[in-house]
Amino acid sequence: MSLLEICHSLEYLPVLIEMRSSPWIFPIIAILHLFGLVIIGGAVVVGDLHLLSYRLTPQLVDRIAHDMERLLIAGLLVMVITGVPLFMCFATKYYYLTPFWVKLSSLILVIIFTFTIRRNALTRYRENPVVKKMIALTSLSLWTSVALSGRLIGFP
Amino acid sequence: MYLVVLTVHVLALTIFVGTALIIDLRFLGVFMGYVPTSVVLARLLPWSLRGFFLMMISGLLMFYASPVDKYNNLFFQAKITMLLLAAVNIWLFLKTEYSTITEWDQKTLPPIRVRLVGGAALTLWAAIIAAGRLIPYQQYWFN
């Protein structure tokens, strides 16, 4: 079974047909998806500002990094849980959309980057400041790519 | 061009509401209670305001692109009304509780009136995002 065939069968699941025929289910899920992005936005901005030497406070770095990560995970969960039905609703259309694949690739990359390189940089005190700034700019660029390509999906 | 402005609007909204969310969660006493509220405000409010101004400029440009349609849109009207309510909420906080911040700054759980400000702000930001996202649906639902 090809990926396109999988997309096609997902799109025509009874629950997805129901979702598409409803005038309000899709917009409500899309609103929740945007909430997820905003929650992620707060956590990412605070973490990356920290790496750019604009610290919330010089103390309690580990604790703040931990709390921001919790917030980020909460936002990611909201975004993924709502993103899956949004994708499935028009899976065949998205299969042909370049911005969708850009968004998915950026999202996977930024998740790996955030929970490996960025996480270490946030709590490592002796890291070179230039390296920290590069990590922050990479994180911000990848998240911007996720948001931007996500926005482009609505304009095929 | 409209797409570029819309993208900037969404990014600005993410910075604005994302940082406001952290401030409001601190007001509610449920997040980063170990950081003084004044520190959270001093460090995040400038970024929240930068996001807000960028959001306003991009929002005005989008309004200018189709002013009559936007003016007649119920969700747009609701969004602007809630933005004004949010401004009143912030103004009330600055006029009342902010003047006594030294008394509750270090407390994990701020006074009830500060928590109410935080709760009201969070509700309004969520409603503003929802109304903004629903603007294109006026056509499908009501016209």
Interface residues (C-beta under 8 A of the other chain):
Chain A: P23 P27 A30 I31 L34 F35 L37 V38 I39 I40 G41 G42 A43 V44 V45 V46 L49 Y54 R55 L56 T57 L60 R63 I64 D67 L71 T144 A147 L148 R151 L152 F155
Chain B: L3 L6 T7 V10 L11 L13 T14 I15 V17 G18 T19 A20 L21 I22 F31 M32 Y34 V35 V39 V40 R43 L44 W47 W125 A126 I129 A130 R133 L134 Y137 Y140 W141
